[in-house]
Each structure stands twice: as C-alpha cells, then as structure tokens.
Amino acid sequence: MQRDGGMKILAFFLFAAGLVLCAQDAAEKGAAALRFTLAASGGGVVNLEFAGAWNDDAGKRRFLRLAEVRVNDAMIPEGGFINTKNMRDSKRIPSGFQFRGKPEYLAAGGAEGEPAVRINHDNRLILPLAVKAGEKYRLMIRLSAEPLPPDPRTLRKLLPFSENWRIELPGKGGSAEVRMVKKKPDLSPDGSTIWLNGLVPGFSPRSAALIVNEFEHDREEAFYAGFAADWWMEVQLNGATLLSTLAKGNGKPFDLEQHKVLLPVKKGKNVLKVKVLSGSGGWFFRFGSPRPYVPPKVFRENTEWRAVDMESLEVKPGTALDLSARIDAPAGKFGRPVIGKGGVLVFEKAPEKTARYQGFSSGLPQELWFGCSKEQFRKNAVRIASAIRRQGYNFFRDHGIDDWIMRGSQTPAEFDAEMLDRWDFLFAEMKKQGLTSGEDHYLDHHTDKILHSISQKKESRETVKEALIGELIRLEWNDLIKAQIEGTEGQDDFQTYAMTQEGKYQTWNEEMLRSYISDFHRADDRGFNLISEKYGRMLKTTFPARYQKIAETLPVLSQVKEEIIEEIVGIQVKWMEELAQRYPKAAGKAGGIHTKEDQPFRISYETCQRGELSTYSENTLDLYGKFIAGLCRENRNLPEMIMTNTAQLYGYASLEELEQAL
C-alpha cells in the first residue's frame, strides 16, 4: 500500500509467470480466468492496473483482451464493459475505468463475442476500487489471448519485387555499365534467376555487379525469402544488410534453402540492393520463396514421459544395452573372412562361424582428435573403442584417412606424422576390441557412381576406361560452358570437343583418369572451376593485362610443383617439335608450339600444356609424371599418339592419311 495525497493506492500488474500462463491457457481454451485475493491494510481507493507482460522487443509485447472483472463473485458496476464513455481524443473506454497508453475498446472483442478491452504492457486499463481496512476482496478477471499473427516463415507468398531490375556491371575503363532486365518473382521451387555471365562475356573471377529493385507495397509486411548466387553476395533492403556471404561464398547447392531471411517490407517505396561477385566459372543471382518453415515439435517432460539425459550417450558396461559379449575380440582371432559353402561369408580358421558385420562410418567425436595432448588422445581412443564395442559394432569404415594424414602437405612425400601415429594407435585399439576397419576413398566413391549409372544402360558395351573417359569429358565440358571463355574452339559443339579430348584420354591409364575425375569433383565441391583456372593461367602470355586482374584469385603453386610442370612441358614441347617435322600440316592445326609465339586468341601448345598441368592435384601430377617417364623409356611420342587417335576418331586410317588429306 502506498499513500498519495492522503489516499491509499495499490498498483497491481498482470505480468510475468501469471500472465504468461493465462495467455497460454487462453490460446488453447479460448479464454481463461485469473483469481486472486487482495487484503487491504487500510481504507481508501486501490487502483488495479491491468497490463501485459514485458518484452525487450516492443513489437513482441503481447496483447490480451480483458472481458470481465468480478469482486467477491459479483460483477462490479461496468465490470462487463457494457457502458462506455468518450475521452477527449474520441477514444472509448468502459465507464468507471481509467487508462494509460492507448487501450482499445472492442464492442465484440471477447472470446464469445462480448465487449472487451485490448491491453498490453504499454496500453493499460485501470480500475479504481474502494476498499475497507482489514477486509479481503476476491477478484476474478476473465481474459483471452489475442491470436498471434502467423509466422511469415510458415507462409509461401509471392515476393513483392517489381519485374524491373537495374543492374550495374563493370564497364570499360573502370566505368559502370547499366543494364535493365525484366524478371518477375514466382513461386517455383527454383525461383527466378538473373544470369549475369551472359551480360559480361569473358568476365574475371570476383567481378562485381550491383542489382537494384525498387518496388511499392501497400502496408508493412514481412516476407520469407531465399537467395542464392554464384558465388558471393550481399543483400540489403532499405539500407539494412539482411544477408552476406562475402566471407565464405554461397556454398552448394545453389537453391533457395541455403540462405533464407525475413524481408521487413515497409509501406510505400522499398529499395532492394544486391551485390554479387562472380565465381571462377559462373555468375548469377537467384531469388524466390523457399519452402515454408515447419516449427519444431517440442516435447516437455511430464508424468507420462521422462526426458533422457543426453550429456553422455556411451552405453554403460554391464547394463542391458551392453552388447560387447557379441563381439569376438581381438579382430582377426579366427583369421580373415572367406567365402564358405553356399557362398556364405565365414572365418578362415573357424569355417563353422558365420562372419557378420555391423559397421559405422567414421563419425568419431571431435574431442578424440583436437585440443588434447598425445597422452589424452590415447586415453580417449581406449575409452571410445570400448564404447563402440559395447554398442555392438564390429566394423569401422575409415573413409577420408588420406585427407587427415596429408592435410597441409605440399608434396606427395609429406605427411602429418602426429596424425598418422594417432590413426595407428586408434586402429590398434579398435582391433583389440574386435573391430575390423575398411577404407573408402573419395575418388572410388565417384567412380562407383559413374559405373553404376552406365551399367543401367542395357545396350551399353563401354569398358571401364571408356566410361571414365566419358565422365571426365562431361566434367570438362560443364566447366567450359560455365566459364564462357572467349575464343575457345568447340565451345558450342560438344561432339567436336569430345572427339578431341577422347583422343588425348585414350592414351591415359585408368588410375590417371580416376584421379583427374576426383580433381574435378573436389573443385566443384568448393565452387571452383578448373577450366577457368587453366585458361586464366594462359592469359599471362596471351592477355597480360587481363591476367594481372585475376592473378591473385588463382591457387598458388609450390616451387616443387612448378619445377615438375616445367620439366614435363619441356619434354612434350620437344615431342611436338619432332611431330611438326614429320607431319607439318597436322601439327599446324594445333597452332604454334612455343609460348613466345602466343597471340590473343592463339594459344601455343607449350602454354596450353603448362596451363592444364597447373590444375592437376599433387596425385594426378605425380601419376602423369610417371606416365611421361614411361613413354620416354619406351621412346614413344605422346603428341603423335594423341593425334593418331584423333585422326582415327575422324575416320582416317592413320595419321599419314590425315596429313595427305590436309
């Protein structure tokens, strides 16, 4: 109780836990009643101030609808909000009440259509109540939770952008070139795409475009939007940055589900600005409405369900879930697995025992590898290997081990000795616990997928090597199309391009093909284009000014790799010189031989080889170097082998016949 001018005043707020509970009940039942008892220590007037709960975000201070007030089980005068009075600002409130802020009188706003007053923390209704000293007053307040507006993320609405887009592109001499493009928003899963690579032929990586859309809207409204770009972007609405991938790039896939934001559209004019930086081979901007957000279901502990402690998921020894007794330890106890009678997998030293494996991929906890000393790692490895056995596993798939051991290496001979030691110790502990390990390399994974797809073609008679060549040419062609390289021959004719490349790859062995396919997949996974890199390096001698603009975007080659490349290029140039002496017309179709002969749109054989070899991974370059060394020992000429294959693909019986026909 407080005194104010001789009057006793009590301010009561409907807040915090009490209000939240009432609001939740009201949402489920339509309305709820809040009851409490007030004891007056002295006579006078008590002001009951009805308000809502506080939230730091003013927009989230929830509204309630107050429909009835009773004291001692009797409706107080005007407690049903039937009669109202007009205030000076023409606002109506129930007679007998005061207010603070802007509570709103609703003639039929209650849960059952009765009169009600809309209140929240900032907009309050006040009831002055006369009380007598020492008496108790039982109050009942009936209220309902105002329905919350739907979460805009759960709605799939057409974005309010106009169809007119202004695009500022890099022009000549550093000036900006403005283009206007028409593109309407749509509700398709793929959204709408503005292709920038078609507007700037021969663009350089990280070329910048500014895309602007000005649009009008008739009210304030939030829209759920998805964006994608090849490769970096920053999205602003009315000057506020809503999304940026400038640090790490878009990532893959290029769909509307990767980068989703709420667009706070205001009434009247709005301006959307998007900065898009090109990748190494592509350049576009995509926008649209992503799949509606589905709120997660929340399960809370009650009398029927007890929450599980997820702090530690390891099965405790000796409990009902401990399956370690099913695992024969150590691994190899009965010899290696072999094919037994009837095609059943059995053990070499115990053919009466069927070999059955329950395995898992190497999703081991990060604590095993990082942030711990060698001694702590070994303790972790022992504990985790035992825990895996207790879960009933006896097979461990260790894919990616080569990446772990070779991480940070500059040459094929380098490796992380500490990481190799840790893997060795882990394997030893796994074996003690009865776990067998298996390997799955990255390039094997892709090759299996290639061969599986080819096996589905009933009439296909391709060999494994032919299948690998076809896949490699497809990967090259896709990167070539994305790169849109000015002056490249065969870019619009896949058959011509494929025959030229097939003649080259027929000379390779399967291991080389598999490794180079892996190079393309790895590059694609990180959003990089090997063909763009190849031709980008050639610009050094064909378009030096362009090369200076992109040089910093190209991967840095180690000194060892550069030396290996120059050694190989020197050998191949000599072979090409020999070929030109014997078959000048056929060799002349390949252009000049030496880098010193380079001209714009005329790339020499030497420059081309240097550019391509620079894109090879350490493994592919190592295999290629061994391949070249083998040809030297056999006194064979690689350019002649390639040109012979190409001539035969074009229908000539031999290279001699092609030379005569030219």
DADABEL-V554960 format. One record per pair of residues at least 24 apart in sequence whose ideal C-beta (glycine too) atoms are under 6 Angstrom apart, sorted by the first residue. I is the first residue (numbers start at 1). GAP is how many residues later the second one is. Records with the same first field share a line. If there is no record, write none. Layout:
I=GAP, GAP
This chain:
1=40
7=37, 38
8=34, 36
9=38
10=36
11=36, 38
12=36
13=38
14=36, 37
15=38
19=34
23=122
26=118, 119
27=118
30=81
31=80, 113
33=107, 109
34=107
35=105
36=103
37=99, 101
38=99
39=97
40=91, 93, 95
42=91
43=89, 90
45=83, 85
46=83, 85
47=79, 81
48=79, 81
49=75, 77
50=69, 75
51=70, 73
52=67, 68, 69
54=67
61=59, 60
63=55, 57, 83
64=55, 79
65=44, 51, 53, 79, 81
66=51, 53, 77
67=43, 47, 49, 75
68=74
69=72
70=70
71=66, 68
72=66
81=34
97=28, 30
98=28
99=26
100=24
111=33
152=70, 72
153=71, 140
154=138, 139
156=133, 136
157=66
158=27, 29
159=26, 64, 66
160=55, 57, 105
161=24, 52, 54
162=53
165=46, 48
166=46
167=42, 44
168=42
169=30, 31, 40
170=37
187=102
191=65, 95, 96, 97
192=95, 96
193=91, 93
194=91
195=89
196=87, 88
197=86, 287
201=285
202=284
203=75
204=345, 346
205=75, 345, 348
206=71
207=71
208=69
209=67
210=65
211=63, 74
212=61
213=59
214=57
215=55
216=53
217=48
219=48
220=46, 47
221=44
222=40, 42
223=40, 42
225=36, 38
226=30, 34, 62, 64
227=32, 60
228=26, 58
229=47, 56
230=49, 52, 53, 54
231=48, 296
232=45
233=43
234=41
235=39
236=37
237=26, 35
238=32, 33
249=278
256=32, 34
257=33
260=30
279=248
280=248, 249, 252
281=198, 201, 202, 248, 251
282=200
314=73
315=75, 76
322=68
323=69
324=65, 66
326=66
327=62, 67, 107
328=106
329=104, 105
330=101, 102
331=100, 103, 104, 105
357=37, 38
358=34, 35
359=36, 38
360=33
361=36
362=36
377=45
378=47
381=44, 45, 48
382=47
385=44, 45, 48
389=44
394=40, 41
395=41
396=34, 39, 41
397=41, 43
398=39
399=41
410=148
411=149
412=206, 210
442=76
443=71, 75
446=75
447=67
465=45
468=45
469=33, 36
471=46
472=41, 45
473=25, 28
475=45
479=50, 51, 52
480=51
482=47
483=46, 48, 49
485=50
487=114
499=150
503=139, 142, 143, 146
504=138
506=139
507=134, 135
511=112
512=111
515=104, 105, 108
516=104
519=98, 101
530=85
533=82
534=77, 78, 81
537=74, 77
538=65, 69, 73
541=54, 57, 66
542=56, 58, 61
565=48
568=60
569=40, 41
571=57
572=37
573=33
575=62, 63, 64
576=29, 63
579=60, 61
583=76
585=74, 77
586=57, 72, 73
